[in-house]
Amino acid sequence: MTHYWDGNGELVKAFSPVLGLDAGNPAWDVYLLYDGNAEWADTPPKPIFWQEQLGISDETTLNPEKMTEAIKKLLNK
């Protein structure tokens, strides 16, 4: 296991626009799924599926069953 400290919040700031969040709502406590075609560059790519525990919307709120289904679907591609 490796732990990285992001004291300035650069990572959460980089993911906020990718997920359609405003600057006042940093992207922390989010769970992102990518397929093998994701291209990482200066900015993170948009995930194919994501959920969060921030209370942003009912659609993206963490749901273990939906997350498991999305992971299985991705693994079976």
C-alpha positions in Angstrom: 0.0 0.0 0.0 1.2 3.5 -0.8 -0.2 6.6 0.8 0.3 10.1 -0.7 -0.4 13.3 1.1 -2.0 16.0 -1.0 -1.9 18.9 1.4 -2.8 21.5 -1.2 -5.7 19.5 -2.5 -4.4 19.5 -6.1 -6.0 16.1 -6.9 -9.5 17.1 -5.6 -9.3 20.3 -7.5 -8.2 18.5 -10.8 -11.2 16.1 -10.6 -13.9 18.6 -9.8 -14.3 20.0 -13.3 -14.0 16.5 -14.8 -17.0 15.4 -12.7 -18.9 18.7 -13.3 -18.5 20.0 -9.8 -17.9 23.7 -9.1 -14.8 24.9 -7.4 -16.6 25.2 -4.1 -17.4 21.4 -4.1 -14.0 19.6 -4.3 -14.1 16.0 -5.5 -13.1 14.1 -2.4 -14.7 10.8 -1.2 -15.5 9.8 -4.7 -15.2 6.4 -6.4 -14.3 6.4 -10.0 -14.3 3.6 -12.6 -12.3 3.7 -15.9 -12.0 1.3 -18.7 -8.7 0.3 -20.5 -9.2 3.1 -23.0 -8.8 5.9 -20.4 -6.0 8.3 -21.4 -4.3 10.1 -18.6 -2.8 13.5 -19.5 -2.5 16.9 -17.8 -6.1 16.6 -16.6 -7.8 13.4 -15.4 -10.1 11.6 -17.9 -13.8 11.5 -17.3 -14.7 8.2 -15.6 -17.1 5.8 -17.2 -18.9 5.5 -13.9 -18.6 7.3 -10.6 -20.3 7.6 -7.2 -19.7 9.8 -4.2 -20.6 10.3 -0.5 -20.9 14.1 -0.7 -24.7 14.2 -1.2 -24.4 15.8 -4.7 -27.4 13.9 -6.2 -29.4 10.8 -5.9 -27.9 9.6 -9.2 -24.3 9.7 -8.0 -24.8 8.8 -4.3 -22.7 5.8 -3.3 -24.8 2.6 -3.7 -22.9 -0.6 -3.2 -25.2 -2.7 -5.4 -24.9 -0.2 -8.3 -21.1 0.1 -7.9 -20.7 -3.7 -7.8 -22.9 -4.0 -10.9 -20.8 -1.4 -12.7 -17.5 -3.1 -11.7 -18.7 -6.5 -12.9 -19.9 -5.0 -16.2 -16.5 -3.4 -16.7 -14.6 -6.6 -15.8 -16.7 -8.7 -18.2 -15.9 -6.5 -21.2 
